[in-house]
Amino acid sequence: MANAFATLTILALLVEVSVDIVKAAIPFIRGWKSQLTSVVVGVLLALATSTGLLGSLQINLSVSWVDYFLTGLIISRGSNFIHDLLSKLNVSGGRS
């Protein structure tokens, strides 16, 4: 499970960096447009990498793209959200 969250953290960081680059290139992307951009990038990245949090947790869905979509929503929230999620789930990341 720690490996899945490491993957999510890396993808979340990639989304943050990508959206920051897009926002710098296109200055009118602010507010809800920035959030929408994050969601689109997060979902595309989860789909492109076939990364699904639920599948990693052995929760199988009959339609895999739903897992990728939900994972994309999670990683679109950014690395701070992933860190908060880890804290709430009390994942040690392999440390004793």
C-alpha positions in Angstrom: 0.0 0.0 0.0 2.9 2.4 0.7 4.1 1.9 -2.9 0.7 2.9 -4.2 0.7 6.1 -2.1 4.3 6.9 -3.3 3.0 6.6 -6.8 0.1 8.9 -6.0 2.4 11.4 -4.5 4.7 11.5 -7.5 1.7 11.8 -9.8 0.2 14.6 -7.7 3.5 16.4 -7.8 3.5 16.0 -11.6 0.0 17.5 -11.8 1.0 20.5 -9.6 4.1 21.2 -11.7 2.2 20.8 -15.0 -0.7 23.0 -14.0 1.8 25.7 -12.7 3.5 25.6 -16.1 0.1 25.9 -17.9 -1.0 28.8 -15.6 2.3 30.6 -16.3 1.9 30.2 -20.0 -1.8 31.1 -20.0 -2.3 33.9 -17.4 -6.1 33.9 -17.6 -6.3 30.4 -16.1 -7.2 31.3 -12.5 -9.9 30.2 -10.0 -12.3 27.5 -11.2 -10.4 27.3 -14.5 -7.2 26.4 -12.6 -9.1 23.7 -10.7 -10.6 22.4 -13.9 -7.2 22.3 -15.5 -5.9 20.3 -12.5 -8.8 17.8 -12.7 -8.2 17.3 -16.5 -4.5 16.8 -16.1 -4.9 14.5 -13.1 -7.5 12.3 -14.8 -5.5 12.1 -18.0 -2.4 11.2 -16.1 -4.1 8.5 -14.1 -5.7 7.1 -17.4 -2.4 7.3 -19.3 -0.5 5.5 -16.5 -3.4 3.1 -15.7 -3.0 4.1 -12.0 -6.0 3.2 -9.8 -6.0 3.7 -6.0 -8.9 1.3 -5.5 -7.2 -1.5 -7.5 -4.1 -1.0 -5.4 -6.2 -1.5 -2.3 -7.6 -4.7 -3.8 -11.0 -3.1 -4.4 -11.9 -4.3 -7.8 -14.3 -2.4 -10.0 -16.0 -4.0 -13.1 -15.2 -0.8 -15.0 -11.5 0.1 -14.5 -11.7 3.6 -15.9 -13.9 4.6 -12.9 -10.9 3.8 -10.7 -8.6 5.8 -12.9 -11.1 8.7 -12.9 -11.4 8.7 -9.1 -7.6 8.4 -8.8 -7.2 11.4 -11.2 -9.5 13.4 -9.0 -7.5 12.6 -5.9 -4.1 13.4 -7.5 -5.6 16.6 -9.0 -5.9 17.9 -5.4 -2.1 17.9 -5.2 0.6 16.6 -2.9 -0.7 18.4 0.2 -4.0 16.5 -0.1 -2.1 13.2 -0.6 -0.1 13.9 2.5 -3.2 14.7 4.5 -4.9 11.5 3.2 -1.9 9.5 4.3 -2.0 11.1 7.7 -5.7 10.3 8.1 -5.2 6.7 7.0 -2.1 6.5 9.3 0.1 5.0 6.6 3.7 4.8 7.9 5.3 4.5 4.5 7.1 1.3 5.5 8.8 2.9 8.6 8.5 1.3 12.0 
